[in-house]
Amino acid sequence: MACCYVAEFESFQELAKEFPNSTFTGSDITNVFADFMANAPPNCTFLEADTAKGLPFDDNTFDFVFERANMTCFSNAVWPAVLRELIRVTKPGGYIELVEGCLPKNAGPALTQHVDWCTYHSPC
């Protein structure tokens, strides 16, 4: 399993513990989870990588690829490349799960400002 943007690292580790015969690889554009790796199960790894620039894996590496909360990390122009990269590292017959929030069209000024700030200032 590959997980791009490991927002909930504890859940990621719990899955690795629950399925010890599987390998779990997490990635994020920042090395924010490096400290957590000291207590990670042996089948759980983490690396710093930018999905938009290419993941450091061979084609057809993972049975399942999970991506979440990157809606504001990539512009509309970059998303096709991100999706191609997720497809590239997924084995034929494998699964890709994207979990993103849904913002209302008329979100109001505060939420609109927050999303704009995240889009242009987040570490993504």
Residue frames as a rotation matrix with the C-alpha (Angstrom) as fourth column:
MET 1
0.584 0.812 0.000 0.00
0.812 -0.584 0.000 0.00
0.000 0.000 -1.000 0.00
ALA 2
-0.659 -0.689 0.302 1.23
0.676 -0.718 -0.162 3.46
0.328 0.097 0.939 -0.83
CYS 3
0.452 0.767 -0.456 -0.16
0.873 -0.486 0.048 6.47
-0.185 -0.419 -0.889 0.94
CYS 4
-0.422 -0.546 0.723 0.51
0.682 -0.717 -0.143 9.90
0.597 0.433 0.675 -0.53
TYR 5
-0.392 0.169 0.904 0.26
-0.498 -0.866 -0.054 12.57
0.773 -0.471 0.424 2.14
VAL 6
-0.301 0.190 -0.935 0.10
0.622 0.782 -0.042 10.67
0.723 -0.594 -0.353 5.40
ALA 7
-0.159 0.311 0.937 -2.07
-0.390 -0.892 0.230 13.13
0.907 -0.328 0.263 7.31
GLU 8
0.631 0.409 0.660 -3.03
-0.768 0.211 0.604 10.68
0.108 -0.888 0.447 10.02
PHE 9
-0.219 -0.867 -0.449 0.20
-0.748 0.444 -0.493 8.81
0.627 0.228 -0.745 10.64
GLU 10
-0.589 0.034 0.807 -1.17
-0.684 0.510 -0.521 6.92
-0.429 -0.859 -0.278 13.64
SER 11
0.528 0.835 0.157 -3.90
-0.551 0.477 -0.685 5.36
-0.646 0.275 0.712 11.47
PHE 12
0.505 -0.461 -0.730 -1.26
-0.724 0.235 -0.649 4.44
0.471 0.856 -0.215 8.90
GLN 13
-0.607 -0.771 0.192 0.78
-0.728 0.443 -0.524 2.67
0.319 -0.458 -0.830 11.60
GLU 14
-0.204 0.615 0.762 -2.32
-0.660 0.488 -0.571 0.90
-0.723 -0.619 0.307 12.93
LEU 15
0.783 0.458 -0.420 -3.02
-0.610 0.436 -0.662 -0.55
-0.120 0.774 0.621 9.49
ALA 16
0.040 -0.867 -0.497 0.59
-0.703 0.329 -0.630 -1.75
0.710 0.375 -0.596 9.29
LYS 17
-0.703 -0.257 0.663 0.19
-0.694 0.450 -0.562 -3.48
-0.154 -0.855 -0.494 12.68
GLU 18
0.181 0.897 0.403 -3.14
-0.643 0.418 -0.641 -5.03
-0.744 -0.144 0.653 11.71
PHE 19
0.992 0.117 -0.044 -1.74
-0.104 0.573 -0.813 -6.43
-0.070 0.811 0.581 8.46
PRO 20
0.418 -0.905 0.079 1.84
-0.422 -0.116 0.899 -7.49
-0.805 -0.409 -0.430 9.30
ASN 21
-0.032 -0.426 0.904 2.27
0.607 0.710 0.356 -9.44
-0.794 0.560 0.235 6.05
SER 22
0.698 0.282 0.658 1.68
0.696 -0.483 -0.532 -6.30
0.168 0.829 -0.533 3.98
THR 23
-0.478 -0.863 -0.165 4.07
0.869 -0.492 0.051 -3.44
-0.125 -0.119 0.985 3.31
PHE 24
0.703 0.702 -0.110 2.98
0.697 -0.712 -0.087 0.15
-0.139 -0.015 -0.990 3.93
THR 25
-0.485 -0.854 0.186 4.84
0.874 -0.465 0.143 3.05
-0.036 0.232 0.972 2.35
GLY 26
0.615 0.683 -0.394 3.88
0.682 -0.712 -0.169 6.61
-0.396 -0.165 -0.903 3.16
SER 27
-0.458 -0.758 0.464 5.04
0.874 -0.479 0.080 9.76
0.162 0.442 0.882 1.44
ASP 28
0.697 0.565 -0.441 4.65
0.603 -0.795 -0.065 13.47
-0.388 -0.221 -0.895 1.92
ILE 29
0.633 -0.445 0.634 6.25
0.357 -0.558 -0.749 16.53
0.687 0.700 -0.194 0.38
THR 30
0.263 -0.550 0.793 7.76
-0.807 -0.576 -0.132 17.35
0.529 -0.605 -0.595 3.78
ASN 31
-0.389 -0.497 -0.775 9.67
0.052 0.828 -0.558 15.14
0.920 -0.257 -0.297 6.19
VAL 32
-0.118 0.438 0.891 7.20
-0.816 -0.554 0.164 15.95
0.565 -0.708 0.423 8.95
PHE 33
0.826 0.556 0.094 6.72
-0.516 0.680 0.520 12.31
0.225 -0.478 0.849 9.99
ALA 34
0.064 -0.893 -0.446 10.39
-0.301 0.408 -0.862 11.36
0.951 0.190 -0.243 10.36
ASP 35
-0.577 -0.291 0.764 10.14
-0.788 -0.051 -0.614 11.35
0.218 -0.955 -0.200 14.17
PHE 36
0.388 0.827 0.407 7.23
-0.877 0.466 -0.113 8.91
-0.283 -0.313 0.907 14.08
MET 37
0.505 -0.189 -0.842 9.30
-0.524 0.708 -0.473 6.34
0.686 0.680 0.258 12.19
ALA 38
-0.564 -0.754 0.336 11.26
-0.715 0.243 -0.655 5.47
0.412 -0.610 -0.677 15.35
ASN 39
-0.570 0.436 0.697 8.18
-0.475 0.517 -0.712 3.63
-0.671 -0.737 -0.087 16.65
ALA 40
0.156 0.656 -0.739 6.83
-0.987 0.074 -0.142 2.42
-0.038 0.751 0.659 13.33
PRO 41
0.645 0.096 0.758 6.22
-0.163 0.987 0.013 -1.28
-0.746 -0.132 0.652 12.72
PRO 42
-0.340 -0.923 0.182 8.86
-0.004 0.195 0.981 -2.96
-0.940 0.333 -0.070 10.54
ASN 43
-0.349 0.277 0.895 6.47
0.894 0.384 0.229 -3.16
-0.280 0.881 -0.382 7.56
CYS 44
0.785 0.616 -0.069 5.86
0.594 -0.780 -0.196 0.61
-0.174 0.113 -0.978 7.62
THR 45
-0.386 -0.922 0.020 8.16
0.878 -0.360 0.316 3.09
-0.285 0.140 0.948 5.86
PHE 46
0.745 0.559 -0.364 7.97
0.438 -0.822 -0.365 6.78
-0.503 0.112 -0.857 5.10
LEU 47
-0.364 -0.876 0.316 9.75
0.886 -0.221 0.408 8.95
-0.287 0.428 0.857 2.57
GLU 48
-0.001 0.256 -0.967 9.76
-0.021 -0.967 -0.255 12.55
-1.000 0.020 0.007 1.48
ALA 49
-0.739 -0.183 0.649 8.51
0.610 0.228 0.759 12.85
-0.287 0.956 -0.057 -2.10
ASP 50
-0.443 0.581 -0.683 6.54
-0.498 -0.793 -0.352 15.21
-0.745 0.184 0.641 -4.31
THR 51
-0.026 0.523 0.852 3.90
0.459 0.764 -0.454 13.26
-0.888 0.379 -0.260 -6.23
ALA 52
0.851 0.409 -0.330 3.64
-0.045 -0.569 -0.821 16.02
-0.524 0.713 -0.466 -8.83
LYS 53
0.280 -0.838 -0.469 7.35
-0.944 -0.328 0.023 15.68
-0.173 0.436 -0.883 -9.64
GLY 54
0.245 -0.130 -0.961 7.31
-0.472 0.850 -0.236 11.89
0.847 0.511 0.146 -9.64
LEU 55
0.765 0.059 0.642 7.40
-0.612 0.376 0.695 9.20
-0.201 -0.925 0.324 -6.99
PRO 56
-0.178 -0.965 -0.191 10.62
-0.983 0.182 0.001 7.20
0.033 0.188 -0.982 -6.54
PHE 57
-0.053 0.244 0.968 9.01
-0.298 0.922 -0.249 3.84
-0.953 -0.302 0.023 -7.30
ASP 58
-0.968 -0.232 0.098 9.01
-0.008 0.417 0.909 1.53
-0.251 0.879 -0.406 -10.29
ASP 59
-0.379 0.861 -0.339 5.91
-0.818 -0.140 0.559 1.18
0.434 0.489 0.757 -12.41
ASN 60
0.354 0.682 -0.640 3.29
-0.338 0.731 0.593 -1.23
0.872 0.007 0.489 -11.04
THR 61
-0.697 -0.715 0.050 4.67
-0.253 0.181 -0.950 -1.25
0.671 -0.675 -0.307 -7.47
PHE 62
-0.875 0.332 0.352 1.55
-0.392 -0.058 -0.918 -1.05
-0.285 -0.941 0.181 -5.30
ASP 63
-0.697 0.716 0.031 -1.72
0.689 0.658 0.304 -3.00
0.198 0.233 -0.952 -5.06
PHE 64
0.489 0.858 -0.159 -3.45
0.857 -0.439 0.271 -0.07
0.163 -0.268 -0.949 -3.36
VAL 65
-0.719 -0.640 0.273 -2.64
0.586 -0.768 -0.257 3.65
0.374 -0.025 0.927 -3.46
PHE 66
0.361 0.811 -0.461 -4.39
0.932 -0.302 0.199 6.04
0.022 -0.501 -0.865 -1.08
GLU 67
-0.746 -0.508 0.430 -4.26
0.513 -0.851 -0.116 9.82
0.425 0.134 0.895 -1.46
ARG 68
0.325 0.901 -0.287 -6.08
0.920 -0.232 0.315 12.32
0.217 -0.367 -0.905 0.69
ALA 69
0.703 0.149 -0.696 -6.34
0.493 -0.807 0.325 15.99
-0.513 -0.571 -0.641 1.50
ASN 70
-0.461 -0.885 0.071 -4.28
0.643 -0.278 0.713 17.26
-0.611 0.374 0.697 -1.43
MET 71
0.414 0.755 0.508 -7.06
0.900 -0.256 -0.352 19.29
-0.136 0.603 -0.786 -3.02
THR 72
0.987 -0.017 -0.159 -5.36
-0.021 -1.000 -0.021 22.59
-0.159 0.024 -0.987 -2.29
CYS 73
0.256 -0.963 0.088 -1.82
0.090 0.114 0.989 21.27
-0.963 -0.245 0.116 -2.79
PHE 74
-0.653 -0.470 0.594 -2.03
0.571 0.210 0.793 21.02
-0.498 0.857 0.131 -6.56
SER 75
-0.487 0.471 -0.736 -3.40
-0.601 -0.792 -0.108 23.44
-0.634 0.390 0.668 -9.12
ASN 76
0.599 0.776 0.196 -5.93
-0.313 0.453 -0.835 22.26
-0.737 0.439 0.515 -11.69
ALA 77
0.596 -0.432 -0.677 -3.12
-0.762 -0.040 -0.646 22.21
0.252 0.901 -0.354 -14.25
VAL 78
-0.461 -0.873 0.155 -1.00
-0.867 0.407 -0.287 19.84
0.187 -0.267 -0.945 -12.10
TRP 79
0.070 0.571 0.818 -3.71
-0.738 0.582 -0.342 17.34
-0.671 -0.580 0.462 -11.11
PRO 80
0.870 0.257 -0.421 -3.54
-0.482 0.621 -0.618 15.34
0.102 0.741 0.664 -14.39
ALA 81
0.010 -0.949 -0.315 0.18
-0.534 0.261 -0.804 14.70
0.845 0.176 -0.504 -13.78
VAL 82
-0.496 -0.120 0.860 -0.53
-0.859 0.215 -0.465 13.68
-0.129 -0.969 -0.210 -10.18
LEU 83
0.498 0.774 0.392 -3.20
-0.658 0.631 -0.411 11.23
-0.565 -0.053 0.823 -11.28
ARG 84
0.700 -0.326 -0.635 -0.93
-0.452 0.486 -0.748 9.79
0.553 0.811 0.192 -13.98
GLU 85
-0.381 -0.907 0.181 1.75
-0.694 0.151 -0.704 9.26
0.611 -0.394 -0.687 -11.34
LEU 86
-0.220 0.388 0.895 -0.65
-0.821 0.421 -0.385 7.46
-0.526 -0.820 0.226 -9.00
ILE 87
0.838 0.530 -0.131 -1.77
-0.497 0.642 -0.583 5.26
-0.225 0.554 0.802 -11.89
ARG 88
0.337 -0.793 -0.507 1.84
-0.633 0.208 -0.746 4.58
0.697 0.573 -0.432 -12.89
VAL 89
-0.633 -0.683 0.364 2.83
-0.709 0.322 -0.628 3.16
0.312 -0.655 -0.688 -9.48
THR 90
0.049 0.741 0.670 -0.37
-0.781 0.446 -0.436 1.09
-0.622 -0.502 0.601 -9.13
LYS 91
-0.830 -0.340 0.442 -0.27
-0.085 0.860 0.503 -2.53
-0.552 0.380 -0.742 -10.30
PRO 92
-0.650 0.648 -0.397 -2.67
-0.499 0.030 0.866 -3.60
0.573 0.761 0.304 -13.05
GLY 93
0.006 0.764 -0.645 -5.92
0.352 0.602 0.716 -4.52
0.936 -0.232 -0.265 -11.33
GLY 94
-0.681 -0.322 -0.658 -4.89
0.724 -0.155 -0.672 -2.49
0.114 -0.934 0.339 -8.27
TYR 95
0.449 0.893 -0.020 -6.91
0.857 -0.424 0.293 0.24
0.253 -0.149 -0.956 -6.61
ILE 96
-0.791 -0.526 0.313 -6.46
0.407 -0.834 -0.372 3.98
0.457 -0.166 0.874 -6.17
GLU 97
0.269 0.864 -0.426 -8.52
0.949 -0.164 0.268 5.76
0.162 -0.477 -0.864 -3.53
LEU 98
-0.697 -0.379 0.608 -8.74
0.319 -0.924 -0.210 9.56
0.642 0.047 0.765 -3.52
VAL 99
0.162 0.723 -0.672 -10.31
0.984 -0.070 0.162 11.22
0.070 -0.687 -0.723 -0.49
GLU 100
-0.838 -0.381 0.390 -10.90
0.402 -0.915 -0.030 14.92
0.368 0.131 0.921 -0.86
GLY 101
-0.515 0.662 -0.545 -13.20
0.399 -0.377 -0.836 17.42
-0.759 -0.648 -0.070 0.75
CYS 102
-0.257 0.527 0.810 -16.01
0.897 -0.182 0.402 19.08
0.359 0.830 -0.426 -1.10
LEU 103
-0.803 -0.070 -0.592 -16.30
0.350 -0.859 -0.374 22.82
-0.482 -0.507 0.714 -0.79
PRO 104
0.291 0.954 0.069 -19.55
0.710 -0.167 -0.684 24.64
-0.641 0.248 -0.726 -1.46
LYS 105
0.051 -0.227 0.973 -19.58
0.912 -0.385 -0.138 26.94
0.406 0.894 0.187 -4.48
ASN 106
0.261 0.096 0.961 -20.46
-0.138 -0.981 0.136 29.94
0.955 -0.168 -0.243 -2.38
ALA 107
-0.004 -0.369 -0.929 -18.29
0.752 0.612 -0.246 29.12
0.660 -0.700 0.275 0.61
GLY 108
0.939 0.281 -0.196 -18.33
0.341 -0.708 0.619 32.59
0.036 -0.648 -0.761 2.07
PRO 109
0.696 -0.675 0.247 -15.41
-0.434 -0.669 -0.604 34.97
0.573 0.313 -0.758 2.51
ALA 110
0.362 -0.597 0.716 -13.69
-0.859 0.084 0.505 33.26
-0.362 -0.798 -0.482 5.47
LEU 111
0.480 -0.154 0.863 -13.56
0.131 0.986 0.103 29.77
-0.867 0.063 0.494 3.96
THR 112
0.926 -0.144 0.349 -12.66
0.341 -0.083 -0.937 31.14
0.164 0.986 -0.027 0.54
GLN 113
0.591 -0.744 0.313 -9.78
-0.723 -0.660 -0.203 33.10
0.357 -0.106 -0.928 2.08
HIS 114
0.329 -0.442 0.834 -8.64
-0.607 0.578 0.546 30.01
-0.724 -0.686 -0.078 4.03
VAL 115
0.688 -0.025 0.726 -8.63
0.441 0.809 -0.390 27.81
-0.577 0.588 0.567 0.91
ASP 116
0.886 -0.390 0.249 -6.78
0.006 -0.529 -0.849 30.50
0.463 0.754 -0.466 -1.06
TRP 117
0.434 -0.753 0.495 -4.19
-0.900 -0.342 0.269 30.74
-0.033 -0.563 -0.826 1.71
CYS 118
0.368 -0.261 0.892 -3.74
-0.216 0.909 0.355 26.96
-0.904 -0.324 0.278 1.86
THR 119
0.874 0.033 0.484 -3.47
0.432 0.400 -0.808 26.72
-0.220 0.916 0.335 -1.91
TYR 120
0.717 -0.579 0.388 -0.73
0.021 -0.539 -0.842 29.29
0.697 0.612 -0.374 -2.17
HIS 121
0.189 -0.662 0.726 1.07
-0.863 -0.465 -0.199 28.98
0.469 -0.588 -0.659 1.19
SER 122
0.861 0.129 0.492 0.87
-0.399 0.772 0.495 25.36
-0.316 -0.622 0.716 2.30
PRO 123
-0.127 -0.979 0.161 4.01
-0.634 0.205 0.746 23.20
-0.763 -0.007 -0.646 2.20
CYS 124
0.389 0.338 0.857 2.32
0.334 0.815 -0.473 21.07
-0.859 0.470 0.204 -0.47
